[in-house]
Amino acid sequence: MAGKDFEAFKQTIEQHFMGHPVVTQNAYTAWFAKGAVPLPHLRQFTTQFSVFSNQFLLAALNRAINADSLHAARESKEILMNELGVIYSKGGSEPAARLSGGSVNTDREGDPALVSTEGTVDGGKFRFQAAHFEWILHFAESIGLTFDDIGKRRHGTPATLHFCDELFRLYGSDDYNEAMGAAFAVENWAAAGFWKELIAGLEKVKAAHVPQMPLAFFTWHDKIEDLHKSHVWDELRECYDAPKFREEPFISAGVKMLDGVKVFWDGLNDMRHHGDRRAA
């Protein structure tokens, strides 16, 4: 009976999460993938994406603080510390930043094109340049933005800030089912292909206009989501079997989280059509 119930629950997940419009009908990323992105709008996109990326640190910290077990707290810290610059270590292995002569290129040890997407931060090395925000900063600099132009809450549009606030509220919730539902929804959104659509568009922009544009921030995240995808149903089963699990708040929080994600992308889509209307 338990197996049958879980199969029914998986169908509910497929309907409400995988079938959510932000997963199946993202008009913005579909447009972006074609590569006809004007540089002024690419700067706007980068600013808003950097706000989400940087403000996610608050949601990840909130999730670690509100974790319901030591195991969950450690899992949250894995994500948070990697975001901040602790490199995943696979059995004590070093980053692959080596020159042809075999010496370590310390300037590139935090390069997302070289660091591992697997392993643990426990025992990993901290590098300032391995912080995800520094990765997106390098990307931003290639299109004329500076450190002070990105990442801060003041740079966010209402749509972007709504998404950030929903991440803090739901992904970082102290309610087990809300937090797990939001996290599972975000994981499915992230693994559904939007990174690949962004990369496809950026590769075209790079080839046509910005040959020095580094794309490793995006390609690294795409690789790690491909890895996560293979574990997703096992993780869901573990959550489903937990004594605290309740289906309704899990589903409800996941849908609300995806609604927040959709507000973010719809905001960018509106911006490409009408410009930045924050003052309106």
ChimeraX attribute file (.defattr): number of C-alpha atoms within 10 A of each C-alpha:
attribute: neighborCount
match mode: 1-to-1
recipient: residues
	/A:1	6
	/A:2	9
	/A:3	9
	/A:4	9
	/A:5	11
	/A:6	15
	/A:7	13
	/A:8	12
	/A:9	17
	/A:10	15
	/A:11	13
	/A:12	15
	/A:13	22
	/A:14	13
	/A:15	11
	/A:16	17
	/A:17	24
	/A:18	18
	/A:19	13
	/A:20	19
	/A:21	14
	/A:22	24
	/A:23	20
	/A:24	13
	/A:25	12
	/A:26	16
	/A:27	13
	/A:28	20
	/A:29	22
	/A:30	15
	/A:31	15
	/A:32	19
	/A:33	20
	/A:34	16
	/A:35	20
	/A:36	13
	/A:37	18
	/A:38	11
	/A:39	14
	/A:40	12
	/A:41	16
	/A:42	17
	/A:43	19
	/A:44	20
	/A:45	18
	/A:46	20
	/A:47	23
	/A:48	26
	/A:49	20
	/A:50	24
	/A:51	23
	/A:52	23
	/A:53	16
	/A:54	21
	/A:55	21
	/A:56	21
	/A:57	18
	/A:58	16
	/A:59	23
	/A:60	22
	/A:61	19
	/A:62	21
	/A:63	27
	/A:64	24
	/A:65	16
	/A:66	18
	/A:67	21
	/A:68	13
	/A:69	10
	/A:70	10
	/A:71	10
	/A:72	15
	/A:73	16
	/A:74	15
	/A:75	15
	/A:76	21
	/A:77	19
	/A:78	20
	/A:79	18
	/A:80	22
	/A:81	21
	/A:82	21
	/A:83	20
	/A:84	19
	/A:85	21
	/A:86	25
	/A:87	30
	/A:88	26
	/A:89	20
	/A:90	17
	/A:91	10
	/A:92	13
	/A:93	11
	/A:94	17
	/A:95	23
	/A:96	16
	/A:97	19
	/A:98	15
	/A:99	11
	/A:100	8
	/A:101	6
	/A:102	8
	/A:103	9
	/A:104	15
	/A:105	14
	/A:106	13
	/A:107	10
	/A:108	19
	/A:109	23
	/A:110	27
	/A:111	23
	/A:112	24
	/A:113	19
	/A:114	15
	/A:115	19
	/A:116	21
	/A:117	20
	/A:118	14
	/A:119	15
	/A:120	20
	/A:121	21
	/A:122	16
	/A:123	13
	/A:124	21
	/A:125	19
	/A:126	18
	/A:127	18
	/A:128	14
	/A:129	19
	/A:130	22
	/A:131	21
	/A:132	22
	/A:133	22
	/A:134	19
	/A:135	20
	/A:136	24
	/A:137	22
	/A:138	19
	/A:139	20
	/A:140	22
	/A:141	15
	/A:142	14
	/A:143	17
	/A:144	11
	/A:145	17
	/A:146	12
	/A:147	14
	/A:148	9
	/A:149	17
	/A:150	24
	/A:151	22
	/A:152	16
	/A:153	16
	/A:154	10
	/A:155	18
	/A:156	22
	/A:157	20
	/A:158	14
	/A:159	20
	/A:160	24
	/A:161	21
	/A:162	17
	/A:163	23
	/A:164	25
	/A:165	18
	/A:166	21
	/A:167	29
	/A:168	21
	/A:169	19
	/A:170	24
	/A:171	28
	/A:172	28
	/A:173	23
	/A:174	17
	/A:175	16
	/A:176	19
	/A:177	24
	/A:178	27
	/A:179	26
	/A:180	24
	/A:181	29
	/A:182	28
	/A:183	21
	/A:184	25
	/A:185	28
	/A:186	20
	/A:187	15
	/A:188	21
	/A:189	21
	/A:190	19
	/A:191	23
	/A:192	18
	/A:193	16
	/A:194	20
	/A:195	20
	/A:196	18
	/A:197	17
	/A:198	22
	/A:199	20
	/A:200	17
	/A:201	19
	/A:202	24
	/A:203	19
	/A:204	17
	/A:205	20
	/A:206	15
	/A:207	12
	/A:208	11
	/A:209	13
	/A:210	15
	/A:211	12
	/A:212	11
	/A:213	18
	/A:214	21
	/A:215	19
	/A:216	18
	/A:217	20
	/A:218	19
	/A:219	17
	/A:220	18
	/A:221	18
	/A:222	22
	/A:223	16
	/A:224	15
	/A:225	20
	/A:226	14
	/A:227	14
	/A:228	17
	/A:229	14
	/A:230	11
	/A:231	10
	/A:232	14
	/A:233	13
	/A:234	10
	/A:235	12
	/A:236	17
	/A:237	15
	/A:238	10
	/A:239	19
	/A:240	20
	/A:241	12
	/A:242	9
	/A:243	7
	/A:244	11
	/A:245	16
	/A:246	16
	/A:247	14
	/A:248	12
	/A:249	18
	/A:250	24
	/A:251	23
	/A:252	15
	/A:253	25
	/A:254	27
	/A:255	20
	/A:256	18
	/A:257	27
	/A:258	26
	/A:259	16
	/A:260	22
	/A:261	24
	/A:262	22
	/A:263	19
	/A:264	24
	/A:265	22
	/A:266	19
	/A:267	19
	/A:268	24
	/A:269	19
	/A:270	15
	/A:271	17
	/A:272	18
	/A:273	9
	/A:274	9
	/A:275	13
	/A:276	15
	/A:277	11
	/A:278	11
	/A:279	5
	/A:280	4
